[in-house]
Amino acid sequence: MGAPATGAAAVPGTAAAVAAQAPPGLERFYAQEIAWTPCGAAAECATVRAPLDHADPAAGEIDLALVRVASTGTAARQGSLLVNFGGPGGSGTARIEDWAAGLDPSVRAAYDVVGFDPRGVGASTAVECVDGPTVDAWRADPVDPDTPEGLAERTARAEQFAAACAATTGPLLGEVDTDSAARDLDLLRAALGDEQLSYLGYSYGTQLGAAYTELFPERTGRFVLDAAVDPALGNAEMTVQQAAAFERSLRVFAASCLPQDGCPLEGTVDEAVAQIDALLERLETQPLPTADGRPLTVEDAFAGIYTPLYDSRIWWFLGQALDRALHHGDGTALMFLADAAYGRNPDGTYSNADEANTAVNCLDYPVDDSPAAMAALDARLQEVAPTLGDHFSHDEVTCGVWPYEPVSPPAPVDGAGAGPVLVVGGTGDPATPYAWSRALAAQLEGGHLLTREGEGHGSYLRGNLCVDEIVNGYLLRGVLPAQERTC
């Protein structure tokens, strides 16, 4: 399977040794003791304090929420394994207990598994913008930014949204960039008592992990970066490549659906995709009714279609949702999927995932929101993704009116001195195209690529036993697969 790596596990250290690693002025944050309280069948919750601004510790403090599923073993314990599920904006505290239950018992014995909500997210001090009824109203009345009137309305909504974020969130809104979150990771490592950080990040979590290797290479322990983001890509190129990958996944879904009894699509793959395209076009002027009375608009249908493309195991439900929409005039199932994408709860409230996602991305990615640039990007999107590309366009409008300028623009990483990093990529990943995993593994000095052949977003604990075995071997023993290993 490969040779032992040189990267160490996150072996617990002495409090004095850990506190000595604190940057000047942050000693009290690094040395704080975590008070855990039971909060689930096998989980404990805690809050850690962090500086609002790592460069100015006196500027204020924020809370970082943690959930720990403690190690089941006593011998050869390897410290904490911090896990990030992506986003940006995804909660790590809401999912970690269920996720940890799927780990191999040997990994559960070796590590305290710790989920965390990054700054601005979920149960941590959070980005807050508009209420649920406002989001519902915008969803029920989408605008077409391809027209001057539509672009003006979209800009006006973006300005309203940005102003609400600034007024409600306060200074934190300018401090949720990825580099700041990576510095929080090191603080959490210290508070947990580990001399090195062991970490598993999915999707955006790979971007956060890569940033950590740049900032703290000597403290980088066992790192698994699954479904990688290419940190060198700018906003426009990333959008084009992601749209193309989703379009490809839609075609693969159609090809897998057509031979099955009950598939709502018919004909060739081209004809099947054309039927989905025609549905989206009809919804621009004729929303479908749903069980709770909210209209399924074209943007909701788009969200309902792309969301299950993340996981081929639920493509059967996408087929059922399309059947209800195409042949029964019922948008309820697609609306269910859209609500999952937007983070809408049954009571009409929303998680802050979308708000945090926007806040982080606007600080991480400079955008060109000039009409000419947006028109050129829109044309590229239509070319690479004829069915879905239009729905990826004009996102630059919001960051163009954002109250804070980007602070950590895209750039290649090398993680010099960080030791081995295991990068995992799926060949049919729609959200983080496989080329991004290859790029990150090549950029990192210690990058090591593991390829999974297949559809869907993310690879570890997603049903591929070959991937799981290799990742477990790395986490437990530091063993890396042979270069270019494919599962």
N, C-alpha and C positions, 0 to 999 in steps of 0.2 A: 504493500500500500504506500510505501514511501519511507523516508528517513525522518528521525526525530528532528523537530524544529529547535531553534535556539531560543525562541520566545518563551518566557516563563509564565506560569499561571499567576493569578493574583493572590499570592500567599499572604495571609494576614501579617501585618507588621506591628511593631510597638507604637503606642500612641506618640511617643517622643519622636520616633523616626518619621512618622507620617506628618506630624505637625511641622517638622523641620523643612518639609518640602513646600511649605506655603509661600506664595509670592508675598513680598513686603506689603503689610497692611491688611492681609487676609488671614492672619494667624488664627483669629478667633473663629472664623468660619471653618477653617480646616480642622480645628481642634474640637469642634462642638461634638457633644455626645448625642446619639440618636435615641429617642425614647419610643420604643415600639409598643403598640397596643393591638390586641386581637381585632380583626375586622373581616374575617371569613372563616370558612371551614379549616383552611390551612394557612391563612394569610395574616400578616401583621401590617399595620399602617403607621406611617410617621411623616413628620414634616421637618425639612431641613431649611435653615436660613441661608440665603445667598445674597451677595451684593447686587443692587440694581445695576450698577456699572462696575465691572471688575477693575477698571482703571481709576475709579474714584469711589473707594469703599464708603466714604462719608455721605454719598449722594442718596442713600436709602437702601432698604432691604426688601427682598421678596421671599415668598415661600416656594419650596419645591416639594411636591407630594411624592411619596414613595409607598410602594407595597412590596413586601418581602414574603416569599415562600421559602422558609428556612430549610437548610440542608437536612436531609434525612439520615446522614451519616455522621460519624464522629472521627473516624480515622481518615487520614490523608485528605482532610477538607482543604479545598483550594481557594477559599474566599468567596467573593461575590461575583455573580455574572449579571451585569446590567444589560437590559434588553430594551431596544427601541423599535416600535412597530411601523414607523414611517410617518408619512404626512407630507410636509410638516403640518402639525396640528393634531396628529393622532395621539390618543391617550395610551400610556403604558400602564397606568394603574387599573384601568377598567378591565383589562384582558389578561393580566399576567397570571392570575391563579388558574384559570382554565388552560392557558397555554402551557404553564409549567406541568400540569397534570399529564400532558402528552410527551414529556421528556423521557428518555431512557432512564431507568432507575439508577444507573451508575452516575449519570450526570446530576440527577437530583441529590444523590448522596454526596457528590463532590462540591456542589455550589449552593450558596444561598442565591436564589433567583430573585432579582430585584427589578421591578418595573417602575418607571418614573414618568411623570408628566413634565416635559421640558418647560422652561420659562414661557409664560404666555398661554399655556395649554391646560385645559381641563381643571383638575383640582389644585394645581399650582396657581400662583398669582397669575390671573388670566387676562388675555385680551378680550375686551367686551365692546360690542358695537351696537347692533340694532336688535329689536325684539322679534319674537316669532311671527306676530301678525304682519310686520313689515316685510319679512322675508317671504311669507306666504303671498302677500300682495304683489311683490316683484315677480315671483315665480308664476303667478296667474296671469301676468301681463308682460311677457317678454318683449323686448324691442329688437328690431333688426338694425344692427350697426352698419349695414352696407348702404343704408340710405342716410342722407344728411340729417334728416329729422331723427332717425333712430340713433345715430351716433351722438347727436346732441342730447337726447334723452338718456342714453347710456352714460354719458359724461356727467350729466346732472345727478344721476343716481350714484355714480362713483364718488362724486364730491360730497353728497349727503352721507354716504357710508363712511368715507374717510374722516369727515368732520365728527361723526358720531363716535368712531373709534378713538380719535384723539381726545374728545371730551370725556368719554367714559373710562378709558384705559389710563390716560395720563402718560407720564414719562416712560413707563414700561414699553409703550408702543415703539419707541426708538431704540430699544435694547433687546429685541428678541431675535437678533441675527444669529446665524449658525455658529460663528466663532464664540459669541457670548455663551451659547448653550454648551459648546465644547468645553469652555472653561468651567462651567457648572459641573460637567462630568468629572473633572479632576477634583473639584471640591467634594463631590459625592464619594468618589473613590477614597479620599482621605477620611471623610466622616465615617465611612464603612470600615475603615481600618486596614485597607489593602495597600501594599506598597506599589503594586501595579494594577492597572485596570484590565479586567477581562470583560469583553463586550460582544454583544450580538446585535447587529442592526439590520433591519430590512428597509429597502427602498430609500426614502430620505434618511433613514437611520444610517445608511452607508455614507452619505455625505457628512453627517455629523461625526461618524467614526473617523472618516478620512481627515476631517479638520482636527480631530484630537491627535492623530498621529503626527500632524505637522507641528502642533503646538507643544505636545508633550511626548516626544518619541521615546524618551528613556523610561517613561511610565506606561508604555503600551505593552500589555501582556498578550493574552490569547484573544485575537480579534477575528470575528467572522462577519463579513460584509456581504449580505445576501440581496440580490436584485439591485445591482449597484447603479448609482447615479454617476455620470461622468462630470467631475467637478470643473473641467475645463470648458464645458459647453456654455454658451450664452443663451439668453432667453429664447431668441428667435429660432436658433438651430435646434434647441431642445424641443420646442413646441412642434416643429416640423417632423422631427424624427419620432416623437411620441404619437402624433396623429397618424403617421404612416404605419406604425406598429399596431395601433388599435384598428385601423382599416384592414390590415392583414388578418388580425385575430377575428374580425367580423366575418371575413371570407372563410376562414378555417371553421368557425362555428357553423356557417351555412353549409359547408361541405359535409360536416359531421351530422348535421340535422337531416339533410335531404333523404338519405337512404332509410331513415327511421319511420316506422308507422306513426302517424299523428303529427308529423312535422308540419307546421303551418306554412312553410315555404314550398315552392315547387319549381321544376325546371332545372336549368343549369345553375351553377354558382352565381354567374353574372345575373341571371334572371332572379334568383332568390334575393341577392343583395339589392337589386333594383326594386323589389317589392318593399323592402325595408326603407329604401330611399323615398319611395312614393308615399309610404306612411308618414314619414317625417315631413314631407312636403305638404300633405293634406293637413297635418296638425298645425301648420303655420297659420291657417285661417279657420280650421274647424277642430278645436280641442275636443277630446273625448271625455265623456262623463266617468266619474269614479264613485265608489260606494259611499264615500264621505262627503260628496258634493263638490270637492275641489276639481277644477278642470285639469285634465292632462294636456299640457301645452307641449309644443315642439321641444323646448329645452328640457322639460321634465322627461319626455320620452327619450331624448338623447342620453340623459343621465341614467335612465332605467335600462338602456341598451348597453352602454359602455361598462356599467358597474359589474355585471356578471361576467364580462369578458376577462376580468381579473382572475377568475378561478374556473377552470374548465369543469370542475366537479359540480357546479351549479348551472351549467349551460342548459340542462333540462328545464330549469325554471324559466330561463329566458325564452325557451321555446314555448312554454305555456303562456307566458306573458304576451308574447307576440301573437299567439293564437287568439287570445281574448281581445287584443286590440284590432287585429286584422280581420277577424271573422265574426266577432260578436260585438264590436263597437264599444268595448269595455276597457277603460284604461286603468282599472284598479291595480292589477298586478304590476304593470310598469310603474305606477305611482308608488307602490310599495318599494320597488327597487330604487326609484329616484329619492324617496325619503331616506333610505339607507345611505345613499351617496351624499345627501345634504346634511345628514345627522339630525333629522327631524324625529322627535319623540312622539309617542301616541297622544300626549296631552297638548301638542302644538308648540312646545318649546324646542329649541335646537341646542345641540352641543356647540361649543365654540370652535370646532375643528376647522370650518371654512374660514372663520375670522382669523384664527391664528395662522392658517395656511397663507392667507393673503399678506398678513403682517410680516411673516418671516420672508416670504418670497420677495416682497417689495424692498426689503433691506438687503437681500442677497443678490438680486438680479437687476442691473440697470436695464431699462427698456427704452426703445425709440417709439414714442407714441405720436410721431408726426403722421399726418394723413397719408403721405406718400409711402412711408415705411410700413404702415399697417396695411395699406392696399397691396403692396408688394408681398408681404407675408401671407395675406389672405389668398393671393393668387397661387403661391407655392403650396399652401394647404389644400386648396381645391385640386391641385395637380396630383399630390401624393395621396390624398384621402378624399376621393370624390363624394363619398357618402357622409363621412363624419367630419371632414376637415373644416367645414364652415363653422362648426360649433367650437372649434379651438381658437377661433380668430378674435381679435380685438380685446383680448385680456389685458393688453398693455394699458388700456384706458385707466384702470384703477390705480396701478402703480404710477402712472403719469401724473396723477393728482394727489399722490400720497404725501402726507405732511413731513416725512423724513426721507432723506436721500439714502441710497444704498451705501452700506459700509463695508461689505466683504464681497466684492465682485468675483465672478468665476475665474479660476486659475488652476492650472495643473498642480497636483500634489506629488510629493515623492516620499514623505514620511521617513526621511533619511535617519537611520539609526533606530528605527522603531522595531526592527526584526520582522519575522514572517507575519503576513496578514493573509487570511484565506478569503478570497473573493469568489462568490458563487453566482452564476448567471444562467438563466434559462433561455433556450434558443427561441421560444415562442412567447416571451414575456411582452405583454402589450404596453405596460406602464413604464418600465425601464428596459428599453430594448437591449438585447444581448450585447450589441456593440459597446454599450456603456460599461458593462462588466469587464469586457476585454480591455477597454481603455483604462479603467481604474487599476486593474491588475498590472498593466504595463507601466503605468505612471509610478506606482508605489515601488520603492526600492526593494521591499520584501514581499511584493505582491505575488500571490500564488492562485491561479485560476482553476476553479472546478466548474465544469459545464454540465448542465442538466438538459437533455434533449426532451422537449415537450412544451405544452402550452401552460399559460397561467403565470401569475405574478408571485415570485418568491419560490424557494425550493426546499428549505429545511423545514421538517415536520409538515410537509405537504403531500405525503404519501410515497415519496421516492426513497426506498430503503437504502439504496446505494449512497445517495447524498447524506442521509441521516447517519449512516455508519462512518462515513469519512469525517463529517463535522464532529461527531461524538469523539472519534479518535483524536482529533486535533484538540478539542476542549479538554479531554482527560489526560492525554499523554504528550501533547505537542507534536503528534505525528502528522505530517503533511502528505497529501497524495502526490504521485508523480505529476510533473508538469503536463498540462494539457489533458488531464484525466477527464473523461466524459462518462456520465451516468445516463 
